[in-house]
Amino acid sequence: MNIQTLKELFKKSAVKFLIIGFLNTIVSFLTFALLLHFINLNYIIALVLSYSVGVIHSYLWNLYWTFSQKESSFKSVGRFIIVYILTFLVNLLILYLLVDFMMFNKFISQGVALFVTTLISYFGHKYWSFRIGMVPKGEGK
C-alpha cells in the first residue's frame, strides 16, 4: 500500500468515521475507567459522564473532519443526540444485565457494551444523523 492509496483511503467518510469511532471508544472507555477506579463513582454515573464526554468529542470530529461541514445544523445535532440517546440506553441495558444479573466484571462488561454500541452508532450516524441533503466530500452521489 503506497502513500497515494492511503491518502485516498483517508478521504472516504466511512474510514474517517471508523477512526473517530475508534478514538471515541477509547476516550469514553478511559473516562469511564478513570471515574470508576480513581474517583470511585457508581458505574451508572460514570457511564453518564463518560457518554457526555464521548458525545461532544464524536460530534465535533465527525462534523468537521468526517463530513467536512463548515457549520453545525440544528437537524444534524438533534439527530446525533437521538442516536446517542439510543446507544446510551442500549449501553446501560447491557451493562446493567452483565454486571447486576450475570455478575461480570464492570470493565469487561463495558467493553462488551461499547462494541455493540459502536456498531449502532456508526450506522445511525452514517445513514441518519449526517445525511441531511449532504454528500460527504470525495464520495460523489
N, C-alpha and C positions, 0 to 999 in steps of 0.2 A: 504494500500500500504506500503510494507516494504522497508527497505534500499536497499536490493538487487534488487528489482523491479525498484526502482528509478535509481540505477546505470545502469541497462540495458537500461532503457528508455533514459538516457542521452548519451549513446553510439551511438544511432541512429542519423544519419546525419540530418534527417528531423526535429527532435526535436531541435537539436543544431541550425539548420538553422532558425527555428522559433524563438528561443531565441535571436539569433543575429538580426534577422529581427525586433523583438520587441524592443530590445535595440537601434537599428539603427533608428527606427521610433522616439523613444524618443529623441535621440541625434539630429536628423535632425529637429524635431519639436521645441525643445528648442532653437537650434541655430537660426532657422527661427524667433521664437518669440523674442529672445533677440535682433537680428539685426533689427527687425521691430519696437519693442517697445522702446528699450533703445537707439539705435543708430539712429532710425527713418529713416532707409533706405527704398527705394522703395521696394515694395513687390516682384518684379521680381528679383532685385539684391539680396535681402535676400534669395530668393529661390535658385538662382545660388550658392551663398556661402554656404548655408546650405546643398545643394546637394553635393558640393565638400567635405565638412567635412564628410558627410554620406558615400560617395563612399570610401574614404580612410578607415574609421572605419569598414565598412562592408567587404571590400576586405580582409583586414588583418585578421580579426576574422574568416571569412569563410575559408580562405586559411589554416591557421594554426590550428584552432580548429575544425570547422565543417568537413572539408575534410582531415584533418591531413596531409597536404602536407609539405614536408621539404623545398621546394623552389617554387617560382612562375614560371610559364611558360609564354612565350610571347603570346601563343594562349589563355590561360585562362584569362590573363589580357585584351587582345583585346576583347574577348567575353564578359567579365564582363563589360567593358566600353560601349560596344554596348547596352547591356541590360539596363544599367543605362542611356544612352542617350535616349533610348525609354521611360523608365519610367519618365525621366525628361520632355520629350515633352508631355507625357500624363498628368503629374502633371501640367505643365504650361498651357495646354489647359483647364483642369478642373478648375484651379484657376482663369484663365482669364474669363472663361464663368460665373463662380459663382460670382466673385467679380464685374466685369465690366458690365455684362449683367443682372444678376439676383439680383445684389446689396446685396449679402450675406456678412456677417462678414468675414474679411480676415482670422481670426484664425479658425473659423468653416469651412470655405472653404478649408483651407489647411489640416485640419483634415480629411475631406471627400476625398481629393485628395490622402493623404497618405494611407488611407485604400485601395483604388483602386490600387495604385502603389506598395504597399507591396505585394499584390497578384500577380501582373505581375512580379515583381522582384523575388519572390520565385520560381515560375515555370520556369522563364527564366534562372535563375542560376542553379536550380536543374537539369533541363533537357538539358542545353546547355553550360553554362559557365564552370562548373566544371566536365563535363562528357567527358573529352578528354582522352579516354582509361584508365580511372581510376574508381575504385570502392571504395566508402567511407569505411573506416575502420569499421569492425564489421558488414557489411551488406551482405557479400557474393556476388554472381553474380545474 
